[in-house]
Amino acid sequence: QVHLVESGGGLVQPGGSLRLSCAASGTIFSVNRMAWYRQAPGKERELVATITSDVATNYADSVKGRFTISRDNAKNTLYLQMNSLKPEDTAVYYCNARRMSGVAYWGQGTQVTVSS
């Protein structure tokens, strides 16, 4: 079992920045990919960014150049640095961990609201 706890969400003005964190615990040795997803009201959950065990990253077109995903293996923590935030980035952001077997785990989510 993998337990994920997100933090760092909040209210920010357009153009501002936030850094989300996701603390992982449990049997994480076989997790080969971690990711951030988001879900805005009335919309489907969408993939924001991924990072693999060999630190390869991938981003949704909508966040490329603004968001950066990273991980600290010593702290078992995943991050999402979000810059130049836009109102359309408003959503609940979820941390996801996926094992090589395909089994996936989710955090409870953290709300990000971009508004003036």
Long-range contacts (C-beta under 8 A, 24 or more apart in sequence): 1-26, 1-27, 1-105, 2-26, 2-27, 2-28, 2-31, 2-97, 2-99, 2-105, 3-105, 4-95, 4-96, 4-97, 4-105, 4-106, 4-107, 5-95, 5-107, 5-108, 6-93, 6-94, 6-95, 6-107, 6-108, 6-109, 6-110, 7-110, 8-110, 9-93, 9-110, 9-111, 9-112, 10-111, 10-112, 10-113, 11-113, 11-115, 12-85, 12-112, 12-113, 12-114, 13-114, 13-115, 13-116, 14-85, 14-86, 14-87, 14-114, 14-115, 14-116, 15-84, 15-85, 16-85, 16-114, 17-81, 17-82, 17-83, 17-84, 17-85, 18-82, 18-85, 18-112, 19-79, 19-80, 19-81, 19-82, 20-79, 20-80, 20-82, 20-93, 20-95, 20-110, 20-112, 21-77, 21-78, 21-79, 22-77, 22-78, 22-79, 22-80, 22-95, 22-107, 23-75, 23-76, 23-77, 24-76, 24-77, 24-78, 24-95, 24-97, 25-76, 28-76, 28-97, 30-99, 30-100, 30-101, 31-97, 31-98, 31-99, 32-98, 32-99, 32-100, 33-97, 33-98, 34-71, 34-78, 34-95, 34-96, 34-97, 34-98, 35-69, 35-95, 35-96, 35-97, 35-98, 36-69, 36-78, 36-80, 36-93, 36-94, 36-95, 36-96, 37-93, 37-94, 37-96, 38-89, 38-91, 38-92, 38-93, 38-94, 38-112, 39-91, 39-92, 39-94, 39-109, 40-88, 40-90, 40-91, 40-92, 43-91, 45-94, 48-80, 48-93, 49-80, 51-78, 62-88, 63-89, 82-112, 85-112, 85-114, 86-114, 87-114, 87-115, 88-114, 89-114, 90-114, 90-115
